[in-house]
Amino acid sequence: MVDEDEDRLLERLEELRTEHRDLDEVIARLSDAVPFDQIKLQRLKKRKLVLKDQIARVESQLLPDIIA
């Protein structure tokens, strides 16, 4: 059961990282466009920050608890 949970978390982590990378590309292309949609750009950046937080949360779940 533990291995299944870890596999599920690793799969989710890869999905989040892929979406985060994809947003990087979309944001770069949108920023280069003239004129560019400022509201859409802000929404994409906000989504990217949400993904970053989710990535950090999943990574912390994958790390074993260390008692200091």
PDB file of N, CA, C, O and CB in Angstrom:
ATOM      1  N   MET A   1       0.820  -1.195   0.000  1.00  0.00           N
ATOM      2  CA  MET A   1       0.000   0.000   0.000  1.00  0.00           C
ATOM      3  C   MET A   1       0.862   1.255   0.000  1.00  0.00           C
ATOM      4  O   MET A   1       0.538   2.226  -0.684  1.00  0.00           O
ATOM      5  CB  MET A   1      -0.932   0.000   1.200  1.00  0.00           C
ATOM      6  N   VAL A   2       1.941   1.247   0.748  1.00  0.00           N
ATOM      7  CA  VAL A   2       2.814   2.411   0.822  1.00  0.00           C
ATOM      8  C   VAL A   2       3.445   2.684  -0.543  1.00  0.00           C
ATOM      9  O   VAL A   2       3.554   3.835  -0.966  1.00  0.00           O
ATOM     10  CB  VAL A   2       3.905   2.203   1.890  1.00  0.00           C
ATOM     11  N   ASP A   3       3.855   1.622  -1.222  1.00  0.00           N
ATOM     12  CA  ASP A   3       4.449   1.791  -2.551  1.00  0.00           C
ATOM     13  C   ASP A   3       3.449   2.378  -3.537  1.00  0.00           C
ATOM     14  O   ASP A   3       3.812   3.195  -4.383  1.00  0.00           O
ATOM     15  CB  ASP A   3       4.969   0.455  -3.073  1.00  0.00           C
ATOM     16  N   GLU A   4       2.191   1.961  -3.430  1.00  0.00           N
ATOM     17  CA  GLU A   4       1.150   2.502  -4.307  1.00  0.00           C
ATOM     18  C   GLU A   4       0.958   3.991  -4.059  1.00  0.00           C
ATOM     19  O   GLU A   4       0.812   4.768  -5.003  1.00  0.00           O
ATOM     20  CB  GLU A   4      -0.177   1.755  -4.097  1.00  0.00           C
ATOM     21  N   ASP A   5       0.958   4.388  -2.797  1.00  0.00           N
ATOM     22  CA  ASP A   5       0.809   5.804  -2.462  1.00  0.00           C
ATOM     23  C   ASP A   5       1.983   6.606  -3.001  1.00  0.00           C
ATOM     24  O   ASP A   5       1.805   7.692  -3.554  1.00  0.00           O
ATOM     25  CB  ASP A   5       0.691   5.991  -0.942  1.00  0.00           C
ATOM     26  N   GLU A   6       3.172   6.068  -2.837  1.00  0.00           N
ATOM     27  CA  GLU A   6       4.365   6.765  -3.325  1.00  0.00           C
ATOM     28  C   GLU A   6       4.351   6.863  -4.849  1.00  0.00           C
ATOM     29  O   GLU A   6       4.692   7.905  -5.410  1.00  0.00           O
ATOM     30  CB  GLU A   6       5.642   6.045  -2.851  1.00  0.00           C
ATOM     31  N   ASP A   7       3.961   5.788  -5.512  1.00  0.00           N
ATOM     32  CA  ASP A   7       3.864   5.809  -6.975  1.00  0.00           C
ATOM     33  C   ASP A   7       2.849   6.845  -7.438  1.00  0.00           C
ATOM     34  O   ASP A   7       3.074   7.567  -8.410  1.00  0.00           O
ATOM     35  CB  ASP A   7       3.481   4.424  -7.509  1.00  0.00           C
ATOM     36  N   ARG A   8       1.727   6.903  -6.722  1.00  0.00           N
ATOM     37  CA  ARG A   8       0.681   7.875  -7.071  1.00  0.00           C
ATOM     38  C   ARG A   8       1.200   9.306  -6.893  1.00  0.00           C
ATOM     39  O   ARG A   8       0.943  10.176  -7.725  1.00  0.00           O
ATOM     40  CB  ARG A   8      -0.584   7.651  -6.199  1.00  0.00           C
ATOM     41  N   LEU A   9       1.929   9.536  -5.804  1.00  0.00           N
ATOM     42  CA  LEU A   9       2.490  10.868  -5.558  1.00  0.00           C
ATOM     43  C   LEU A   9       3.538  11.230  -6.598  1.00  0.00           C
ATOM     44  O   LEU A   9       3.588  12.370  -7.060  1.00  0.00           O
ATOM     45  CB  LEU A   9       3.101  10.939  -4.162  1.00  0.00           C
ATOM     46  N   LEU A  10       4.377  10.265  -6.971  1.00  0.00           N
ATOM     47  CA  LEU A  10       5.397  10.529  -7.990  1.00  0.00           C
ATOM     48  C   LEU A  10       4.763  10.855  -9.341  1.00  0.00           C
ATOM     49  O   LEU A  10       5.232  11.730 -10.069  1.00  0.00           O
ATOM     50  CB  LEU A  10       6.333   9.325  -8.129  1.00  0.00           C
ATOM     51  N   GLU A  11       3.696  10.136  -9.657  1.00  0.00           N
ATOM     52  CA  GLU A  11       2.973  10.400 -10.905  1.00  0.00           C
ATOM     53  C   GLU A  11       2.356  11.798 -10.884  1.00  0.00           C
ATOM     54  O   GLU A  11       2.441  12.538 -11.865  1.00  0.00           O
ATOM     55  CB  GLU A  11       1.876   9.337 -11.131  1.00  0.00           C
ATOM     56  N   ARG A  12       1.743  12.148  -9.774  1.00  0.00           N
ATOM     57  CA  ARG A  12       1.136  13.486  -9.626  1.00  0.00           C
ATOM     58  C   ARG A  12       2.197  14.571  -9.703  1.00  0.00           C
ATOM     59  O   ARG A  12       1.974  15.620 -10.307  1.00  0.00           O
ATOM     60  CB  ARG A  12       0.372  13.595  -8.289  1.00  0.00           C
ATOM     61  N   LEU A  13       3.357  14.322  -9.090  1.00  0.00           N
ATOM     62  CA  LEU A  13       4.455  15.278  -9.115  1.00  0.00           C
ATOM     63  C   LEU A  13       4.919  15.527 -10.548  1.00  0.00           C
ATOM     64  O   LEU A  13       5.166  16.671 -10.931  1.00  0.00           O
ATOM     65  CB  LEU A  13       5.622  14.777  -8.256  1.00  0.00           C
ATOM     66  N   GLU A  14       5.037  14.478 -11.328  1.00  0.00           N
ATOM     67  CA  GLU A  14       5.462  14.628 -12.723  1.00  0.00           C
ATOM     68  C   GLU A  14       4.428  15.410 -13.529  1.00  0.00           C
ATOM     69  O   GLU A  14       4.786  16.235 -14.369  1.00  0.00           O
ATOM     70  CB  GLU A  14       5.697  13.251 -13.364  1.00  0.00           C
ATOM     71  N   GLU A  15       3.138  15.150 -13.270  1.00  0.00           N
ATOM     72  CA  GLU A  15       2.078  15.891 -13.961  1.00  0.00           C
ATOM     73  C   GLU A  15       2.160  17.376 -13.640  1.00  0.00           C
ATOM     74  O   GLU A  15       2.052  18.216 -14.534  1.00  0.00           O
ATOM     75  CB  GLU A  15       0.696  15.345 -13.575  1.00  0.00           C
ATOM     76  N   LEU A  16       2.351  17.698 -12.371  1.00  0.00           N
ATOM     77  CA  LEU A  16       2.436  19.098 -11.955  1.00  0.00           C
ATOM     78  C   LEU A  16       3.657  19.782 -12.568  1.00  0.00           C
ATOM     79  O   LEU A  16       3.567  20.916 -13.039  1.00  0.00           O
ATOM     80  CB  LEU A  16       2.490  19.197 -10.426  1.00  0.00           C
ATOM     81  N   ARG A  17       4.790  19.093 -12.559  1.00  0.00           N
ATOM     82  CA  ARG A  17       6.009  19.678 -13.141  1.00  0.00           C
ATOM     83  C   ARG A  17       5.863  19.905 -14.639  1.00  0.00           C
ATOM     84  O   ARG A  17       6.345  20.907 -15.168  1.00  0.00           O
ATOM     85  CB  ARG A  17       7.213  18.776 -12.872  1.00  0.00           C
ATOM     86  N   THR A  18       5.207  18.985 -15.317  1.00  0.00           N
ATOM     87  CA  THR A  18       4.983  19.143 -16.762  1.00  0.00           C
ATOM     88  C   THR A  18       4.089  20.345 -17.034  1.00  0.00           C
ATOM     89  O   THR A  18       4.381  21.149 -17.919  1.00  0.00           O
ATOM     90  CB  THR A  18       4.352  17.866 -17.361  1.00  0.00           C
ATOM     91  N   GLU A  19       3.013  20.470 -16.286  1.00  0.00           N
ATOM     92  CA  GLU A  19       2.117  21.615 -16.474  1.00  0.00           C
ATOM     93  C   GLU A  19       2.838  22.923 -16.161  1.00  0.00           C
ATOM     94  O   GLU A  19       2.624  23.926 -16.843  1.00  0.00           O
ATOM     95  CB  GLU A  19       0.865  21.473 -15.585  1.00  0.00           C
ATOM     96  N   HIS A  20       3.689  22.921 -15.138  1.00  0.00           N
ATOM     97  CA  HIS A  20       4.459  24.106 -14.761  1.00  0.00           C
ATOM     98  C   HIS A  20       5.394  24.520 -15.897  1.00  0.00           C
ATOM     99  O   HIS A  20       5.486  25.701 -16.231  1.00  0.00           O
ATOM    100  CB  HIS A  20       5.267  23.841 -13.473  1.00  0.00           C
ATOM    101  N   ARG A  21       6.091  23.539 -16.494  1.00  0.00           N
ATOM    102  CA  ARG A  21       6.988  23.819 -17.632  1.00  0.00           C
ATOM    103  C   ARG A  21       6.205  24.347 -18.826  1.00  0.00           C
ATOM    104  O   ARG A  21       6.629  25.293 -19.490  1.00  0.00           O
ATOM    105  CB  ARG A  21       7.766  22.548 -18.036  1.00  0.00           C
ATOM    106  N   ASP A  22       5.059  23.727 -19.091  1.00  0.00           N
ATOM    107  CA  ASP A  22       4.226  24.161 -20.212  1.00  0.00           C
ATOM    108  C   ASP A  22       3.768  25.606 -20.026  1.00  0.00           C
ATOM    109  O   ASP A  22       3.737  26.380 -20.983  1.00  0.00           O
ATOM    110  CB  ASP A  22       3.011  23.237 -20.364  1.00  0.00           C
ATOM    111  N   LEU A  23       3.416  25.962 -18.806  1.00  0.00           N
ATOM    112  CA  LEU A  23       3.008  27.335 -18.528  1.00  0.00           C
ATOM    113  C   LEU A  23       4.160  28.308 -18.760  1.00  0.00           C
ATOM    114  O   LEU A  23       3.939  29.426 -19.224  1.00  0.00           O
ATOM    115  CB  LEU A  23       2.496  27.459 -17.091  1.00  0.00           C
ATOM    116  N   ASP A  24       5.387  27.895 -18.442  1.00  0.00           N
ATOM    117  CA  ASP A  24       6.560  28.734 -18.728  1.00  0.00           C
ATOM    118  C   ASP A  24       6.598  29.112 -20.202  1.00  0.00           C
ATOM    119  O   ASP A  24       6.792  30.274 -20.558  1.00  0.00           O
ATOM    120  CB  ASP A  24       7.864  28.004 -18.333  1.00  0.00           C
ATOM    121  N   GLU A  25       6.409  28.108 -21.050  1.00  0.00           N
ATOM    122  CA  GLU A  25       6.456  28.342 -22.496  1.00  0.00           C
ATOM    123  C   GLU A  25       5.315  29.246 -22.956  1.00  0.00           C
ATOM    124  O   GLU A  25       5.526  30.153 -23.761  1.00  0.00           O
ATOM    125  CB  GLU A  25       6.400  27.011 -23.250  1.00  0.00           C
ATOM    126  N   VAL A  26       4.121  29.004 -22.453  1.00  0.00           N
ATOM    127  CA  VAL A  26       2.959  29.808 -22.848  1.00  0.00           C
ATOM    128  C   VAL A  26       3.143  31.253 -22.402  1.00  0.00           C
ATOM    129  O   VAL A  26       2.849  32.182 -23.155  1.00  0.00           O
ATOM    130  CB  VAL A  26       1.658  29.224 -22.249  1.00  0.00           C
ATOM    131  N   ILE A  27       3.627  31.440 -21.186  1.00  0.00           N
ATOM    132  CA  ILE A  27       3.840  32.791 -20.665  1.00  0.00           C
ATOM    133  C   ILE A  27       4.901  33.521 -21.484  1.00  0.00           C
ATOM    134  O   ILE A  27       4.746  34.704 -21.786  1.00  0.00           O
ATOM    135  CB  ILE A  27       4.255  32.740 -19.182  1.00  0.00           C
ATOM    136  N   ALA A  28       5.963  32.832 -21.840  1.00  0.00           N
ATOM    137  CA  ALA A  28       7.014  33.454 -22.653  1.00  0.00           C
ATOM    138  C   ALA A  28       6.475  33.877 -24.013  1.00  0.00           C
ATOM    139  O   ALA A  28       6.761  34.979 -24.480  1.00  0.00           O
ATOM    140  CB  ALA A  28       8.196  32.491 -22.834  1.00  0.00           C
ATOM    141  N   ARG A  29       5.699  33.009 -24.648  1.00  0.00           N
ATOM    142  CA  ARG A  29       5.129  33.353 -25.960  1.00  0.00           C
ATOM    143  C   ARG A  29       4.144  34.503 -25.849  1.00  0.00           C
ATOM    144  O   ARG A  29       4.131  35.396 -26.697  1.00  0.00           O
ATOM    145  CB  ARG A  29       4.437  32.136 -26.579  1.00  0.00           C
ATOM    146  N   LEU A  30       3.324  34.487 -24.814  1.00  0.00           N
ATOM    147  CA  LEU A  30       2.336  35.547 -24.633  1.00  0.00           C
ATOM    148  C   LEU A  30       3.017  36.888 -24.354  1.00  0.00           C
ATOM    149  O   LEU A  30       2.558  37.932 -24.817  1.00  0.00           O
ATOM    150  CB  LEU A  30       1.375  35.191 -23.488  1.00  0.00           C
ATOM    151  N   SER A  31       4.105  36.850 -23.599  1.00  0.00           N
ATOM    152  CA  SER A  31       4.837  38.078 -23.276  1.00  0.00           C
ATOM    153  C   SER A  31       5.492  38.688 -24.508  1.00  0.00           C
ATOM    154  O   SER A  31       5.675  39.903 -24.583  1.00  0.00           O
ATOM    155  CB  SER A  31       5.894  37.797 -22.218  1.00  0.00           C
ATOM    156  N   ASP A  32       5.847  37.837 -25.481  1.00  0.00           N
ATOM    157  CA  ASP A  32       6.488  38.320 -26.702  1.00  0.00           C
ATOM    158  C   ASP A  32       5.489  38.893 -27.698  1.00  0.00           C
ATOM    159  O   ASP A  32       5.864  39.651 -28.593  1.00  0.00           O
ATOM    160  CB  ASP A  32       7.265  37.201 -27.352  1.00  0.00           C
ATOM    161  N   ALA A  33       4.226  38.535 -27.546  1.00  0.00           N
ATOM    162  CA  ALA A  33       3.202  38.986 -28.484  1.00  0.00           C
ATOM    163  C   ALA A  33       2.917  40.474 -28.275  1.00  0.00           C
ATOM    164  O   ALA A  33       2.937  40.986 -27.156  1.00  0.00           O
ATOM    165  CB  ALA A  33       1.904  38.157 -28.317  1.00  0.00           C
ATOM    166  N   VAL A  34       2.654  41.139 -29.389  1.00  0.00           N
ATOM    167  CA  VAL A  34       2.320  42.563 -29.317  1.00  0.00           C
ATOM    168  C   VAL A  34       0.992  42.755 -30.026  1.00  0.00           C
ATOM    169  O   VAL A  34       0.887  42.371 -31.191  1.00  0.00           O
ATOM    170  CB  VAL A  34       3.445  43.463 -29.957  1.00  0.00           C
ATOM    171  N   PRO A  35      -0.006  43.311 -29.412  1.00  0.00           N
ATOM    172  CA  PRO A  35      -0.122  43.554 -27.971  1.00  0.00           C
ATOM    173  C   PRO A  35      -0.427  42.242 -27.252  1.00  0.00           C
ATOM    174  O   PRO A  35      -0.936  41.304 -27.867  1.00  0.00           O
ATOM    175  CB  PRO A  35      -1.226  44.608 -27.673  1.00  0.00           C
ATOM    176  N   PHE A  36      -0.127  42.169 -25.978  1.00  0.00           N
ATOM    177  CA  PHE A  36      -0.424  40.951 -25.234  1.00  0.00           C
ATOM    178  C   PHE A  36      -1.531  41.200 -24.229  1.00  0.00           C
ATOM    179  O   PHE A  36      -1.758  42.326 -23.785  1.00  0.00           O
ATOM    180  CB  PHE A  36       0.827  40.430 -24.526  1.00  0.00           C
ATOM    181  N   ASP A  37      -2.212  40.123 -23.883  1.00  0.00           N
ATOM    182  CA  ASP A  37      -3.366  40.178 -22.983  1.00  0.00           C
ATOM    183  C   ASP A  37      -2.863  40.139 -21.540  1.00  0.00           C
ATOM    184  O   ASP A  37      -2.501  39.078 -21.032  1.00  0.00           O
ATOM    185  CB  ASP A  37      -4.360  38.996 -23.263  1.00  0.00           C
ATOM    186  N   GLN A  38      -2.842  41.286 -20.891  1.00  0.00           N
ATOM    187  CA  GLN A  38      -2.306  41.411 -19.533  1.00  0.00           C
ATOM    188  C   GLN A  38      -3.081  40.554 -18.529  1.00  0.00           C
ATOM    189  O   GLN A  38      -2.482  39.933 -17.652  1.00  0.00           O
ATOM    190  CB  GLN A  38      -2.333  42.872 -19.092  1.00  0.00           C
ATOM    191  N   ILE A  39      -4.395  40.520 -18.654  1.00  0.00           N
ATOM    192  CA  ILE A  39      -5.217  39.746 -17.717  1.00  0.00           C
ATOM    193  C   ILE A  39      -4.928  38.252 -17.872  1.00  0.00           C
ATOM    194  O   ILE A  39      -4.792  37.538 -16.879  1.00  0.00           O
ATOM    195  CB  ILE A  39      -6.728  40.030 -17.947  1.00  0.00           C
ATOM    196  N   LYS A  40      -4.835  37.789 -19.100  1.00  0.00           N
ATOM    197  CA  LYS A  40      -4.531  36.375 -19.331  1.00  0.00           C
ATOM    198  C   LYS A  40      -3.143  36.033 -18.793  1.00  0.00           C
ATOM    199  O   LYS A  40      -2.945  34.971 -18.204  1.00  0.00           O
ATOM    200  CB  LYS A  40      -4.618  36.039 -20.835  1.00  0.00           C
ATOM    201  N   LEU A  41      -2.198  36.926 -18.994  1.00  0.00           N
ATOM    202  CA  LEU A  41      -0.844  36.716 -18.499  1.00  0.00           C
ATOM    203  C   LEU A  41      -0.845  36.611 -16.972  1.00  0.00           C
ATOM    204  O   LEU A  41      -0.181  35.737 -16.413  1.00  0.00           O
ATOM    205  CB  LEU A  41       0.083  37.859 -18.960  1.00  0.00           C
ATOM    206  N   GLN A  42      -1.575  37.481 -16.302  1.00  0.00           N
ATOM    207  CA  GLN A  42      -1.656  37.444 -14.841  1.00  0.00           C
ATOM    208  C   GLN A  42      -2.287  36.143 -14.348  1.00  0.00           C
ATOM    209  O   GLN A  42      -1.843  35.570 -13.354  1.00  0.00           O
ATOM    210  CB  GLN A  42      -2.458  38.640 -14.325  1.00  0.00           C
ATOM    211  N   ARG A  43      -3.317  35.685 -15.041  1.00  0.00           N
ATOM    212  CA  ARG A  43      -3.974  34.426 -14.656  1.00  0.00           C
ATOM    213  C   ARG A  43      -3.027  33.242 -14.812  1.00  0.00           C
ATOM    214  O   ARG A  43      -2.984  32.354 -13.960  1.00  0.00           O
ATOM    215  CB  ARG A  43      -5.238  34.198 -15.501  1.00  0.00           C
ATOM    216  N   LEU A  44      -2.271  33.236 -15.906  1.00  0.00           N
ATOM    217  CA  LEU A  44      -1.317  32.151 -16.131  1.00  0.00           C
ATOM    218  C   LEU A  44      -0.220  32.151 -15.066  1.00  0.00           C
ATOM    219  O   LEU A  44       0.184  31.093 -14.584  1.00  0.00           O
ATOM    220  CB  LEU A  44      -0.695  32.271 -17.527  1.00  0.00           C
ATOM    221  N   LYS A  45       0.254  33.336 -14.706  1.00  0.00           N
ATOM    222  CA  LYS A  45       1.289  33.427 -13.678  1.00  0.00           C
ATOM    223  C   LYS A  45       0.748  32.975 -12.321  1.00  0.00           C
ATOM    224  O   LYS A  45       1.459  32.332 -11.549  1.00  0.00           O
ATOM    225  CB  LYS A  45       1.825  34.865 -13.583  1.00  0.00           C
ATOM    226  N   LYS A  46      -0.495  33.308 -12.039  1.00  0.00           N
ATOM    227  CA  LYS A  46      -1.101  32.882 -10.782  1.00  0.00           C
ATOM    228  C   LYS A  46      -1.248  31.364 -10.763  1.00  0.00           C
ATOM    229  O   LYS A  46      -0.985  30.729  -9.741  1.00  0.00           O
ATOM    230  CB  LYS A  46      -2.473  33.563 -10.577  1.00  0.00           C
ATOM    231  N   ARG A  47      -1.662  30.784 -11.870  1.00  0.00           N
ATOM    232  CA  ARG A  47      -1.782  29.327 -11.971  1.00  0.00           C
ATOM    233  C   ARG A  47      -0.415  28.674 -11.759  1.00  0.00           C
ATOM    234  O   ARG A  47      -0.304  27.632 -11.113  1.00  0.00           O
ATOM    235  CB  ARG A  47      -2.371  28.919 -13.349  1.00  0.00           C
ATOM    236  N   LYS A  48       0.616  29.301 -12.311  1.00  0.00           N
ATOM    237  CA  LYS A  48       1.971  28.771 -12.170  1.00  0.00           C
ATOM    238  C   LYS A  48       2.398  28.775 -10.698  1.00  0.00           C
ATOM    239  O   LYS A  48       3.041  27.829 -10.241  1.00  0.00           O
ATOM    240  CB  LYS A  48       2.963  29.595 -13.019  1.00  0.00           C
ATOM    241  N   LEU A  49       2.051  29.818  -9.962  1.00  0.00           N
ATOM    242  CA  LEU A  49       2.371  29.873  -8.533  1.00  0.00           C
ATOM    243  C   LEU A  49       1.610  28.807  -7.742  1.00  0.00           C
ATOM    244  O   LEU A  49       2.154  28.205  -6.817  1.00  0.00           O
ATOM    245  CB  LEU A  49       2.051  31.261  -7.974  1.00  0.00           C
ATOM    246  N   VAL A  50       0.365  28.584  -8.110  1.00  0.00           N
ATOM    247  CA  VAL A  50      -0.431  27.537  -7.455  1.00  0.00           C
ATOM    248  C   VAL A  50       0.225  26.174  -7.701  1.00  0.00           C
ATOM    249  O   VAL A  50       0.322  25.348  -6.794  1.00  0.00           O
ATOM    250  CB  VAL A  50      -1.907  27.543  -7.982  1.00  0.00           C
ATOM    251  N   LEU A  51       0.669  25.955  -8.931  1.00  0.00           N
ATOM    252  CA  LEU A  51       1.340  24.695  -9.253  1.00  0.00           C
ATOM    253  C   LEU A  51       2.621  24.537  -8.450  1.00  0.00           C
ATOM    254  O   LEU A  51       2.933  23.447  -7.969  1.00  0.00           O
ATOM    255  CB  LEU A  51       1.647  24.619 -10.750  1.00  0.00           C
ATOM    256  N   LYS A  52       3.359  25.626  -8.309  1.00  0.00           N
ATOM    257  CA  LYS A  52       4.607  25.574  -7.533  1.00  0.00           C
ATOM    258  C   LYS A  52       4.323  25.155  -6.096  1.00  0.00           C
ATOM    259  O   LYS A  52       5.056  24.345  -5.527  1.00  0.00           O
ATOM    260  CB  LYS A  52       5.323  26.945  -7.556  1.00  0.00           C
ATOM    261  N   ASP A  53       3.268  25.699  -5.511  1.00  0.00           N
ATOM    262  CA  ASP A  53       2.874  25.324  -4.148  1.00  0.00           C
ATOM    263  C   ASP A  53       2.463  23.851  -4.070  1.00  0.00           C
ATOM    264  O   ASP A  53       2.813  23.153  -3.119  1.00  0.00           O
ATOM    265  CB  ASP A  53       1.719  26.214  -3.665  1.00  0.00           C
ATOM    266  N   GLN A  54       1.728  23.392  -5.067  1.00  0.00           N
ATOM    267  CA  GLN A  54       1.300  21.995  -5.091  1.00  0.00           C
ATOM    268  C   GLN A  54       2.507  21.064  -5.239  1.00  0.00           C
ATOM    269  O   GLN A  54       2.562  20.006  -4.611  1.00  0.00           O
ATOM    270  CB  GLN A  54       0.296  21.758  -6.239  1.00  0.00           C
ATOM    271  N   ILE A  55       3.461  21.460  -6.065  1.00  0.00           N
ATOM    272  CA  ILE A  55       4.683  20.671  -6.239  1.00  0.00           C
ATOM    273  C   ILE A  55       5.421  20.555  -4.904  1.00  0.00           C
ATOM    274  O   ILE A  55       5.854  19.467  -4.525  1.00  0.00           O
ATOM    275  CB  ILE A  55       5.602  21.310  -7.317  1.00  0.00           C
ATOM    276  N   ALA A  56       5.563  21.662  -4.204  1.00  0.00           N
ATOM    277  CA  ALA A  56       6.247  21.660  -2.913  1.00  0.00           C
ATOM    278  C   ALA A  56       5.514  20.763  -1.909  1.00  0.00           C
ATOM    279  O   ALA A  56       6.147  20.053  -1.128  1.00  0.00           O
ATOM    280  CB  ALA A  56       6.358  23.097  -2.364  1.00  0.00           C
ATOM    281  N   ARG A  57       4.189  20.799  -1.934  1.00  0.00           N
ATOM    282  CA  ARG A  57       3.396  19.980  -1.016  1.00  0.00           C
ATOM    283  C   ARG A  57       3.601  18.487  -1.297  1.00  0.00           C
ATOM    284  O   ARG A  57       3.778  17.697  -0.370  1.00  0.00           O
ATOM    285  CB  ARG A  57       1.901  20.343  -1.130  1.00  0.00           C
ATOM    286  N   VAL A  58       3.578  18.110  -2.567  1.00  0.00           N
ATOM    287  CA  VAL A  58       3.764  16.701  -2.923  1.00  0.00           C
ATOM    288  C   VAL A  58       5.184  16.255  -2.596  1.00  0.00           C
ATOM    289  O   VAL A  58       5.391  15.151  -2.094  1.00  0.00           O
ATOM    290  CB  VAL A  58       3.462  16.472  -4.420  1.00  0.00           C
ATOM    291  N   GLU A  59       6.160  17.110  -2.880  1.00  0.00           N
ATOM    292  CA  GLU A  59       7.551  16.769  -2.555  1.00  0.00           C
ATOM    293  C   GLU A  59       7.719  16.544  -1.056  1.00  0.00           C
ATOM    294  O   GLU A  59       8.437  15.632  -0.645  1.00  0.00           O
ATOM    295  CB  GLU A  59       8.505  17.879  -3.031  1.00  0.00           C
ATOM    296  N   SER A  60       7.063  17.367  -0.234  1.00  0.00           N
ATOM    297  CA  SER A  60       7.186  17.202   1.210  1.00  0.00           C
ATOM    298  C   SER A  60       6.524  15.901   1.679  1.00  0.00           C
ATOM    299  O   SER A  60       6.959  15.305   2.664  1.00  0.00           O
ATOM    300  CB  SER A  60       6.564  18.402   1.934  1.00  0.00           C
ATOM    301  N   GLN A  61       5.488  15.466   0.984  1.00  0.00           N
ATOM    302  CA  GLN A  61       4.844  14.197   1.327  1.00  0.00           C
ATOM    303  C   GLN A  61       5.745  13.010   0.985  1.00  0.00           C
ATOM    304  O   GLN A  61       5.659  11.956   1.615  1.00  0.00           O
ATOM    305  CB  GLN A  61       3.501  14.067   0.594  1.00  0.00           C
ATOM    306  N   LEU A  62       6.599  13.188  -0.006  1.00  0.00           N
ATOM    307  CA  LEU A  62       7.484  12.114  -0.430  1.00  0.00           C
ATOM    308  C   LEU A  62       8.704  11.972   0.469  1.00  0.00           C
ATOM    309  O   LEU A  62       9.301  10.898   0.542  1.00  0.00           O
ATOM    310  CB  LEU A  62       7.924  12.346  -1.847  1.00  0.00           C
ATOM    311  N   LEU A  63       9.079  13.058   1.158  1.00  0.00           N
ATOM    312  CA  LEU A  63      10.248  13.012   2.030  1.00  0.00           C
ATOM    313  C   LEU A  63       9.875  12.343   3.341  1.00  0.00           C
ATOM    314  O   LEU A  63       8.807  12.605   3.893  1.00  0.00           O
ATOM    315  CB  LEU A  63      10.808  14.429   2.283  1.00  0.00           C
ATOM    316  N   PRO A  64      10.753  11.477   3.842  1.00  0.00           N
ATOM    317  CA  PRO A  64      10.454  10.839   5.129  1.00  0.00           C
ATOM    318  C   PRO A  64      10.570  11.864   6.263  1.00  0.00           C
ATOM    319  O   PRO A  64      11.377  12.791   6.196  1.00  0.00           O
ATOM    320  CB  PRO A  64      11.410   9.639   5.382  1.00  0.00           C
ATOM    321  N   ASP A  65       9.767  11.683   7.282  1.00  0.00           N
ATOM    322  CA  ASP A  65       9.833  12.559   8.449  1.00  0.00           C
ATOM    323  C   ASP A  65      11.130  12.295   9.192  1.00  0.00           C
ATOM    324  O   ASP A  65      11.463  11.148   9.491  1.00  0.00           O
ATOM    325  CB  ASP A  65       8.609  12.345   9.383  1.00  0.00           C
ATOM    326  N   ILE A  66      11.860  13.357   9.488  1.00  0.00           N
ATOM    327  CA  ILE A  66      13.114  13.233  10.212  1.00  0.00           C
ATOM    328  C   ILE A  66      12.922  13.893  11.577  1.00  0.00           C
ATOM    329  O   ILE A  66      12.596  15.076  11.676  1.00  0.00           O
ATOM    330  CB  ILE A  66      14.309  13.884   9.417  1.00  0.00           C
ATOM    331  N   ILE A  67      13.127  13.118  12.594  1.00  0.00           N
ATOM    332  CA  ILE A  67      12.996  13.639  13.948  1.00  0.00           C
ATOM    333  C   ILE A  67      14.346  14.150  14.390  1.00  0.00           C
ATOM    334  O   ILE A  67      15.312  13.390  14.468  1.00  0.00           O
ATOM    335  CB  ILE A  67      12.460  12.559  14.928  1.00  0.00           C
ATOM    336  N   ALA A  68      14.417  15.444  14.680  1.00  0.00           N
ATOM    337  CA  ALA A  68      15.699  16.046  15.061  1.00  0.00           C
ATOM    338  C   ALA A  68      15.867  16.074  16.551  1.00  0.00           C
ATOM    339  O   ALA A  68      16.888  16.547  17.049  1.00  0.00           O
ATOM    340  CB  ALA A  68      15.819  17.449  14.509  1.00  0.00           C
TER     341      ALA A  68
END
